[in-house]
Amino acid sequence: MGKIATLPEIRVLSKKYRDAKKTVVFTNGCFDILHAGHVKYLDHAANLGDILVLGLNSDQSVKLIKGENRPVIGQEHRSLVVAALSSVDHVVLFDDPDPKALIEVIIPHILVKGADWPEEKIIGGDFVRENSGRIERVDLEPGISTTAIIKRIGELYYGKQ
């Protein structure tokens, strides 16, 4: 099994890691245009445990969350890019607008989200805590986001403000 895993594969891998007493960390997101903020966030998440599993929103899921114009980069390419990061051990695509079902398959020890999410609104947080896990909120890099990058490209190349 490679870094990009299917749902059945990640189910088996997660159990294997838990049985081996490895700390499984989970985070998720669109990671549409990878930037330094993403890299720092994923490095931080990876340093919290032994194995970092990244739930990557599929194209269908991104459209539900971000609108018809997103993603800019398709799921196959986004998967390859995030899987190439040394901090990421496994990438698994999911179609739902939220990662709840995926979290329930993985049963991570640590669930990581950006600090822009209040802890009580982190989807899957209750499940993780009920299974003896914890939530970690990570500060985001100020002034950098995919939306800001898209806006800046529009301003630079198309004069859109």
C-alpha positions, 0 to 999 in steps of 0.5 A: 500500500502506498501513501495514497490509500483507499478507505478499506486500506486506511481502515486496515492500516489504522488498526495495524498502527493502533495495535503497534502502539503508534500514535495516529494523528488525523487532519483533513482539508481541501489543500487546493493550492498548497502553500507555506501555511499548509506545510507548517500546519502539516509539519506541526500535526505530524510532530504530535504523533507517529503517523499522520493521516490526511483526509483530503476532500474530493473534488465533489466535497470541495465544491460543496464547501467552497462553491462551483469554482473550486477546487482549482487543482483536481483531486488526483494532483492534490493527492500527489502533492500532499502525499509527496510531503515528508510529514504526511504518511497517508492521504485518503480522499473522502466525498462527504462535506465533513470527515466524520465518517472517515474519523470513525474509520481511522479512530485517531489518537489526535485530531488536528484542526486549525485554531480558527475552529472553536473546539466544540465545533470540530467535527469528530471531536466528540468521537475522538474524545470518547475513544480516549483521544484528544483535539489539538488546534494549530495556529494558522500562518497569518495572511496566507490562504488559498483564497488570498492566493487566488485573489492575488493572482486575479489582481496581478494577471486580470486586474480583478480587485 
